[in-house]
Amino acid sequence: MREVGFIAGEARLDALFLRPAGARLHYVLAHGAGAGMRHAFMEACAQALAEEGVATFRYEFPYMQAGRKRPDPPAVLHGTVQAAVLAAEAAAPDLPLIAGGKSFGGRMTTQAQAAAPLPGVRGIALLGFPLHPAGAPSMKRAEHLPRVTVPLLFLQGTRDELADLSLLRPIVEKLPRADLRIIEGADHSFHVLKRSGRTDAEVLRELARTVADWGSSLQGYPRSTGDRSAD
């Protein structure tokens, strides 16, 4: 693993680049709202992906790096996603590129893509899309998704309190290039109960394998094009 930095707007941000031997895919992996790129889930996810031949570029949003709890304005977050994608592509220009991330990070990636195509990105993989706050079912957070121009992969647990599957399923079905994979018994953090008969580590391996296989299937799909001077 290599610690790297990149520029987003006026901020210099930290990132972690992990490329396993024989990598076949590169995933720009954004963190959730309340925990940064070094969170235990992010670390375990990167390792599981590496075992499936997926390189990862994890990065911090400005508010997280500064130790603030309140997320940055959308324009700053979207600009950070764009900058991280460019930095990731520069780190491994030979690998097919996908983007996305955990919860909030994945949602910011789809918003950024909906606003302006992310250069080089063939698809977006979402690890627990936060469709609505817990206990407040809504579809508002999905309003931008029809403007996303690349394939989408939704990985959702059946116990995820931030994504009522009865609401998410019809949303995904209406999107032209979207795939929903259900993780039985998993919550928003992809934790499973002991009575499920599986461990969290097994669930992570399932997530990583699914992302790797899906991302590899997109290698013939046209890459997004974007104005590289925007950032």
ABEGO torsion letter per residue (X at the ends): XBBBBBBBEABBBBBBBBBBBGBABBBBBBBBAABBAABAAAAAAAAAAAAAGBBBBBBBBAAAAAGBABBBBAAAAAAAAAAAAAAAAAABAABBBBBEEBEAAAAAAAAAAAABBBBGBABBBBBGBBABBBGBBBAAAAAAAAABABBBBBBBBAABAABBAAAAAAAAAABABBBBBBBBGBBAAGBBBAAAGBBAAAAAAAAAAAAAAAAAAAAABBBBBBBAAAX
